[in-house]
């Protein structure tokens, strides 16, 4: 079985693949101080609840946009999974696609694996909208290559900045409002965040499609993607496991002998 780890700025996800079947995925806050020993205690408990065991792991792969977290994640794989993990972004790793941008080495691992998975699951050109710490728009061309994209502040980041900068504004949760025009402060804030991001999505997607000049499928992923599933006809697919699928694809391309496919 394959253990795929996706470390992002807010959360780190551990996922277990048996061939092309996702057995489970578990999320924890990204904490630079968490040691390999702490990871194994946490993960073993969750695996046991799912009727799974760490002894079945035969390979590991990590995609990380948090370099300071890598040491303990790699050590966890080596010490407790008996595996030296593949690290997305290592020049020796074959992704099966090219990053056709000015500085390929600067493209985040999460954006690369999203692009790999998007082309595999939804052939043809696509735009991947990832609702994470940042809201990113990644362009995948008809050949599956990464062509660039857009980085905007994430929803929670924008909401936090609004609450911090305006003394009289309360803390609110992200919520789809029935109407755009709010009649109290909470509704006004929720509407501004939610429908503001719908406008952001529609505006940027429209401009990307115009620049690309051909048909493109729009795929939403990330923790908050389901909230926007029915918000705009521009979002054609919501795929919460896109990055985990990408990690599996990259691993099987590079070490097919250690895992069934």
N, C-alpha and C positions, 0 to 999 in steps of 0.2 A: 504494500500500500504506500501511497505517496502522501507525505505531509507537506502542504503548501502554506507558506506564511507570507502574509501581505501586511507590511508595517507602514502605516500612514501616520500623519501628524497627530490625529486624534485617537484613532483606534488601531489595534493590531489584530488581524484575523488569522486563526489557525484552522486549516481545513484538511480533512482526510479524504483522499480519493482511492477508491477500489476500481481500477480501470477507468472507465468513463462515468462511473457512478459516484456521486458526492455522498459520502457516508455521514458527514456532519461538518458544521463550521461553528467556531466559537470565537467570540469577540472579547477583547480586553482593552482597557485604556493603555495607550502607549506611554510607558514610563521608563525613562532612561536609566533609572536606578534599579529596575527589576533584574534580578540575577537569573542565571540559568537554573539554579536550584529552585527558585521561586516559580519559574515557568513550569517546571516539571510537576511540582505539587499541584498547581492549578489545573494543568492539562490532564493529569492522571485522574483527578476527581471527575472531570467532565467526561472523559472517555469511559470511565467505569459506569457513569449514569446512562451512557448510550450503549452499553454492552460491548464496548470496543477496548482494545488493548494496544499500548505503545509498542509491544513486542512484534506487532504485525507490520510496523513501518519499515520499508525497504529503501526508501529514498526521500530526500528533502530538497526543497527549493525555497528561496527567499526573494521577495521583491520588497525593497525598502526605499522610502524617501526620507528616512531619518537615520543618517549615517552613525550617529552616536548610539543607536540602539543595536547596531549590527553585531558588535562584539559578543554580547550576551545571547543573542539569537543564534549565532553561529556556534557558540560554545554549547548551548542547549542541544543543538542537532548533533554535534560531535560526541558529547558526553552521554547523552541520554537516548539518542536514536541511532547511535553507531553509524553515523552518516556525515560525510562532509557535504554541506549543501551547495547546490548551484546558486549563484547570486546574480540575479538579473542586472545587467549593466556591465558585467565582466566582459571584456572584449572577446574572450574565448567562447562565450555563449552565443549560439546560433539561434536567432529569433524567427527566421523564416520570412523576414520582411526587412525593409530598409527605412531608416529615418532620413527623409530627404529634406533636411532643414539646414540652416546655417551652421549650427553647432550640435550635432547629433549627441554628443556626450552630455549635453545639458538637459536632455529630455528625461523626465522622471520615469522611473521603472513602472509606476502604476499606469502611466499613459501608454507606454509601450505594450504592456500585457493586455490592456484594454483594446488596443488596436489589433493585436494578434487575434484575440478572441472574437472581436467584432467581425473581422473578415471571414473567419472560419464559420461562425454561426449565422451570419447574414451576408452572404457573398455579394460583392459589388461595393461601390463607394458608400461611405457612411460618415455620419457625425456622431461621435460618442459624447454625450453630456453627462459628466460625472459630478454628482452632488456630494462633495466632500468638504474638507476644511476650506478649500477653494472650489469654486464651480468652474470646471474646465470643459472646453469644447475641443475635441480632437478630430482631425480630418484624416480619414483613411481613403486612399484612392481605389480605383477599380482593380488594381493589381495587389492590393493589400498593404501598400507602403504608407508610412506615416508622413503626412505632408505639412504638419504644423497645426496651429489651433489658437485658442484664446484662453486666457486665465483671468477670471473675475473673482472678487471676494466671495467666500462661501456664505450661505444663508445665515448660519449661526454666528459667524464672524460679524456680519453686517448688523444683525440684531443686537449683539453684544455691544458693538460700537455705538449704536443708537442709544442704548440704555445708559452707557457710561458717559456719553457726552451731554445728555439732556437730563438735568437733575429731577425734573418732575415726571419723567416717563417711567412707568412701572416695568417690571419683568413680565414678559408674556411668552407663551409658547407659539410655535409656528402652527398656524391653523388656516384651513381654507374657509374663507368667509363667503356667505351666501350672496352678499352684495359688495360692490367695490366701495361705495360710500358708507363709511362708518358713522355711527351716531354716538359713540363714546370713545374714550382714549384707547382702550384695549382693542376695540374693533378697528379703529383707524390704523393702529400700529400693525395689527395682523393683516389687514388689507394691503397696507403699503409694502410689507415684506413679501407676502404671498403673490399678489398680483403684480408687484414690481418685478419679481423674479420671472413670472410668466412673460411679462413684456420683454425682459432681458433675453430669455430663451428665444422667443419668437423673432425678436429683432436681430440677434446675432445669427441664428440659424438661417434666416432669410438672406442675410448678407453673405454668409458662407456659400450658400447654394448659388447665389448670383455670381460670385467670384469663381466658383468651381465650374459652373456652366454645364452641369449634367445632373441626372437623377441621383439622389442621395437618400439613404434611409437614416432616420434619426433614432438613436438608441439611448435611453436614459439608464444610468446605473448609479450606485452609491446609496448610502443609508436613507437619504430623504427622497430618493427617486419615486417611490410609490405615492407620495403625497401629490405629485404632479402628473400622475398617470392620465387622469381625465381632464387636466387643466387646459390642454391645447391639442388640437388635431395634428400639430407638427410632431409631437412625440408619438412615434409609431410602435416602439417596443420599450418595455421596462424589463431589464435583466439585472437582477441584484447580484448574481454570481458571475458576472462577466470577467472580473479580474481573476477569480479563482479558476475559471475555465482557461483563461490565458496562461496561468502558471502551469496547469497540467499539460497544455499543448507544448509549451517551451521545454518542460522537463522531458516529455516523451520524445521530442525531437533530438535532444542532446544525450539522453541516457535511456534509450528504449529497452536496453537489456535488463534493467532493474525493476521494471514495472509492467504489468499487463496492460494492453491498450484495447 
